[in-house]
């Protein structure tokens, strides 16, 4: 099962609070609730997700709510209302869609696969990962690679970082610009090359976590102490703030003092989920702030064909995650039926899903409707999926295919180039 809060229907401030202490959450849940056997926590700049293997979904959800209440400043009611639950195939489909970039703020961005990989590795290192959850994440990452190599999704190279820097074009002259980085995580690592590629000089890195020296040595950037941060701010043209720490780094007073003698404007790109930049900084003269809310509003649309091809591959991968070897002959029929049902489901979910910033009552109503639709879809697909395995074992595959085509009018012959299931299988070890 998975519990999810994301930019689709939650305010970024809520996501920010949920992610406080996320590095401790997985181990704390498993240690505190015997019926929860594994937990993988995926916090990014625009989502917070927990994937669990548990005996009882309701008990697991209560354990997550309780632990988040202890680790954050949120009360139990706020935590409970913020998390949307997915179970069984829905949880598998959601993770596969997330890892391929289909659920991202910038659809198709490739950074998310690295974040999924790190969440998986962290759970592994922390000792709160079971073979089944390990298999799920391995399959999600394989599916991401197949989508990247088989569709046009993400080929534009757009990401949250690149879109943010595109928005900064309006106030930054990139050639020779002095860039300062605050943070030493994955976003900072991926941004060094992007900044240099645009013609900027990365003059220094400050890390609230104390990793500036290590980061600087790896990327050829001078480490900066907090005592020297104000002086560097005074000389910078652009600041990328992405530390994700639990405290504000740049306050209005600090930035105003640092820029007192500056003759050129300053652009700050704040991509930290736990915001590095206080709200009042954007009100300072000659200081421009680009944040995640702005990026979300300006994110470009991906090609419809690329998205449809990616969703088709995800549907195949979800079908094959649970399929036994004996049912492989009927995979195309099962997948086609799932695509038919889930295609209708996703269209309805998209129609009812509220925009970011919607009021709590609207969000709660949409969540309840989505949950009901997903339960209905699971119920509708359960018997046909069981029957597929029975017919495959009995050697009567064609009777099943004929019935599906007659009842639903579905074309079972899905083109290999649209859904390269063979590639998914070829990448799969013995699962």
N, C-alpha and C positions, 0 to 999 in steps of 0.2 A: 504494500500500500504506500501511498505518498500523500503528504500534506503540503499544500502549495499556496503561496501568496506571490503575486507578480504584478508587474506594471500594467497588465491588462485591466485589472479592476481594484488595485490597491494604491493608495497614496504612497509616494516614495518615502515619506516620513515614517509610515508604518513599517515598511520593509526595512528601513534603517534601524528601527528599534528591535525588530525581530532578530536581526542579524548580530546584535550584541551578544558576545560570548558564544558565537557559533562554533568556534574551534573546540569548545568544551562540551557542546550539546550532545553529540553522538554518544560519547563515552558515558555521559551522565545519564542519558535515557536508558541505555543497556544495563548500567550498574544499578539503576534505581527501580527497574521494573523487570522481574524475572521472565515474564511472558514475551518481552521484546528481545529478540535474539540478535538483531543487527540494525544498524542505523547509519545512513550516509546523508550528510548535510551539505546542501549545495546553495551557498550564498553568493550572489553576484551583484553587480551594480543595479540590477532591476528585477531581481527575484530572490525569494527565499523558499527553499524546498527541503523537505526531509523525506527520505525513502526508508521504509522499515520492513523487516520481516518479523511478524508477530503472530501469536496464536489467536488474538482477539483484537480486531481493528478498533473497537470502542475503547478498550483498555489502553491500547497503544496511543490513541489520540489523547486520552486523558493524561497519559504519562508525558507526552510532548508538551501539552498545555501547562501542566504543573511545572515541568522543568524550565520552560521558557519564562514562566512567571517568576521563577526563582532567579533566573539569570539576567532578566531585563527589568525595565521600569514599568512594563505593561501589566495590567491586571488580567486575571484569568478570562474574564468576559471578552476583553479586547482581543486577546490571543485566539480564543476559540472562534470568534466571528471572523478573524482575518484569514484563517486557513481553510482552503477548499480541499476536500478529501477525494482521492482516486483509489480504487481497488482493482485487483486482478488485471484484466486486459487494459482497462482504462489507465492504470498506473504505468503499465509497460508502454502503451501508446504515448502517454504524456512524456515520459523520459526520452523515448526515441525522437519525438518531435522537438523536444528541448535541445538534445544533443546535436541535431542536424540544423539548428538555427531557425526552425519554423515558428518557434514561440518567442523569438528574440524581439527586442525593441527595434533593431535594424534586422529585418528578416533576411536570413541567409548568412549572417555574420559568422565568421569561423572561430572567433575567440571563445565561444561557448564550449566547443568540444574540448579545449584545453582546460576550461574550468570544471567540466564534468570529470575529466581525467584526474585533476588534482583532488576533487572531492572523493573520488574512488580510492586514490592512493592514500589520502589522509585517513579514511576509514580502515584501510588495510593496515597502515602503520599503527593506528590506535587500537587495533585488535577488536573492533566492533563491526566486522564484516563476515557474513556466512558465505558458503559456496554458492548458494542460490542467488544472493544479492550480488555477489561477485560476477556470476554468470550474466545477470541482467545488465550490469554496467559494461561488461566486455561486449555484449551484443549491441548495446546502444552506441558504443564507440565504433564498432565495425560498421554499423548502419550509417553513422556519420561519414565515415570514409567513403562508403559506396555512394552516398548522395553527392559528396564533393567531387568524386571522379566521374559520375554518370549523368549529372544534370548541370544546368547552367546556374543553379542556385549558388549565390555567393561569389560568382566569378567577377563581379564588379569590384570586389575587394572592399566593399563598404563594411564598416564596423562602427560601433559606438564611438571609438576614438576618431576614426576618419571623418565621420559626420560632424563631430564636435569641432574638429580642426577646420572643416569646410565652413562651418558657421563663423569661426574666428577669422576667416578671410576678410571679413568686412572691416576689421579693426587692426589686423596684423600685416605688416610687410615682412614676408617670411625670409627673404634673402638677407642673411646677416643678422636676423633677429636673435636676441639673447633669451634663451629658454631655461627656466628653472623647473625642476621636478620635485614635487612633494609626495613621497611614497616610494616604496621599493618592491611592490608586489607585481602581479602578472600584468596589470595595465601599464605600470611604469616601464616594465621590461619591453613590452611590445611597442611602446611609444617612442623610445629613444631613436630607433631607426626611422620611424615616421617623421619625427621632428627634423632629423638630419636630412631626410629625403626632401623635405620642403625647403631646405636651405638654412634652417636655424642652427645656431650653435648652442649645444646643451652645456651650460656653464656650471651647473652644480645640481646635487640631489640632497634633499633633507629628508630623513626618515624618522618619524616619531617613535618607531619601534626599535631604532638603534642599528638598523642594517645598512646605513648609508655607506660605510666604508667598504663592506663586501660588495654592495651593488655598484659602487663607483669603480672598484677594481675590475669587476666583470665587464663593465660597459665603457670604460675610459672616461668617467665623469668624476669631477671633484666632489668629495663628500663635504657637506655643510653642517655645522653644529647649529643648535637653536640660537645660540648667542650671535651667530653671524647671519641668521636668516633675514633679519630686517635689512641689513646692508645689501644683501643680494636682491631682495625685493626692489630696492631702490634703483637697481641697475637693469632689471629684467624688462623685456618687452612682452613676454608671455609666460604664464605659470600654468603647469599641469598639476592639479591637486588630485591625488588618487590614493591617499594613504589608507583610507578605510578604518582609521582608528576610532576610538570612542569619544574623542574630544575635538572641538573646533581648533584648527591650527591658525587660520587667518581671521583676525577680528578687525572690525572697522578701525579701531584705534591704532592697531599695529600697522595696518596697510596705509592709513593716512599719514602716520609718522614716517614710514619708510619712503613714501612717495612725495614728501614735502618739497624736496628740491628737484624732482624729476621734471624733465621738459617734454617727455613723450608719453603717450597713453600706455596703460597696462591692460592686457587681456588675461583673465583667469578662466581656465577651463576646469571646472570642478566635477570630476567623474566619480567621486567617492560616494558610496551608498550612505555611510556615516559622514555627512557633509564635512569637508575640511574648511569650508568658507562660510562665515556667518552671513546671515541674510542682509545686514546693513552694508556690507562691502560693496554691493552692486549700486548703492546710492551715492558712492563717492565720485567726485569729479574726475573725469578721464580714466575711470576704471570700468571695464566691461567684463561681465561674468556670463559664461556659457555653462549651463548645468544640465543634469539629466532630464529635467522636465522639458527644457528647450530642445534637446536632442530627440526626445520621444515625439514631440510635436512636429519636428522637421524631418524625421526619418523617411528615406525614400522607399517607394514600393518596389518589390521585386517582380520580375516577369511572371505572369500568371502561369505560363507553360512550365517554367522551372519549379514553381511551387507545387503545381499539380503532379509533376513527375516525382518530386521529393516525397509528397504525401503518399503516392502509390508505392514507392520503395519502403516507406515506413510501414504501410499496411502489410506488405509481404513479410517484413522482418518481425512484426508483431505476431502474425500468424505462425511463423516458423519458430518463434521462441518457445511456444508451448507444444508444438506439433511433435508427436512421436514419429519414429522412423516409419512405422506402418501406415501412417496417414499421408505420407509425402505425395502419393499419387493424386490425392485430392486437394493438395494445397491451392492450385489455381482457382478451384471452385470455392473453397472456403474463403480465400482472400478476396475474390470477386464479390462474394456475398457481404463480407465485412466492409469492403470499400463502398458498396451500395448503401448499407445501413449507416456506416459512420460518416459517409459523405452527406447524407440527409441530416444526420445528427449535428455535424460541425456547422452546416449552414444555419440551422436553428440556433445553435449556441452562439454563433457570431452575431446573429440578429438580436439576441436578448442580452448579450454581454455589455455591461455599462462601460462608459468611457472612464479614464482615470479621473479621479476627483469627484466621482459621483457620491451622493449622500449614502449613509449607512443603510437606510431602509431600502433604497434601490439596489444596492449591492446584495443585501440579504435576500431580497426577492429573486434576483437573477441567479444567485447561488443555489437557492432551493429549486428553481425551475431547471437549471442545468443538471443538478443531481438527479432529479426525477427523470429527465430525458436520458441520462446515462444509464440509470437502472433499467429503464424500458429497453434500451438498445441491448444491454447485456442479456436480459430475459429473452428478447427476440432471437438472439444469436446462439443461445445456449444449446437448445435442442438440435438445430441444424449442424452445429459443430460436433456434438456427440455422435450424431448419425453419420457424419462423414467418416469418423474413425471406424465405426461399426461396418460401414459399407466397404472401406478400404481393407479391413481385416478379412471380410467375407469375399473379397474379389469382385464385388458388384459395383465398381466405381461408376460405370456409365449410367446405371439406373439413377444414381445420385445426381450426376451432372445433368441428365435429361430433366429431372424433377426441378432442379434449380433454374434451368433455362426456361422451362414451361411456366413456373410459378412467378418468377421475377423478371423474365425477359432479359437476363444478364448475359453479356458476352463473356464466356469463360476464358476464351483464348486471349489472355493479356499479353501484349507484345513483350518479348524479352528485353528489348532496348529501353522500354519504359519502366519495367520492373525487373532489374537484373538479379533475380533471386539466386541464380547460379553463382553470381559473384559473392553474395552474402554467404552462401554455403561454402564457397571456396575459401573464404577468409576464416570460416568457423573451425575451431578445433573441435574435438569430441566433447559435446556438451551433455 
